[in-house]
Amino acid sequence: MSGSIWGSDIWGTWWIWDGRLTSMLLQFFLLVGVISLRSALEDSDAAAKACAVLSIVGFY
């Protein structure tokens, strides 16, 4: 995710759609989604199952 910080000098732009940067961005969004889902559900068993399903779907 820090590629956009120093990428401005090298690429001439803040973001390029490089495969590595894009996959890290998607993984970051998946992590934020899992954390948000876990904290949004009150039932801990249901939250664990939902996070597990989201993680498996995000892995593929």
N, C-alpha and C positions, 0 to 999 in steps of 0.2 A: 504494500500500500504506500510505501514511502517513495515509490518510483515517480509519482507525480511531483514530488517536491524538487528533486534534482533533474527531473525530465525536462523542465522548462528550458534549462540552459543547453541541454544536449539535443533535444528534439525540436526545439523552437515552439513547443506547445505544452500545455499542462497534462494532456492525456493523449495516448495513442491506443488503438485497439489491439495491442499486442496480446498474444495468447496467455502469457504468464500474468500480466497485469489484470486482464479480464477474469481469469480463473480465480485469482486472489480476491478480486472484488466480489465475485459470486460466493466464494467461501465466507467472506466477511458478512455478506447479507444473510447467508444461511445460519451463521453463528448468532447473529442478532435476532433472527427469527426464532431459533430454538430457545434462546434466553428469554425472549418476550413471551413465547408460548408457555414456557415453564412457569413464569411468574403470573401469567394471566389466569391460569386454571387453579381453582381452589383445592380440588381433589388431587392428592399427590399421585395416586395410582393412575388416574386418567391423564394427568400431566406427563407422567413418565412414559406412558404408552404413546401419547401424541407426539412427544419429542422424539421417541425412538422411530416412529413412522416417518416423521419429517426428516430425520437424519438419514434414514435408509433411502428415501426418495431423493434427497439432496446428493447422496453419494453417487447415484446412477445418473 
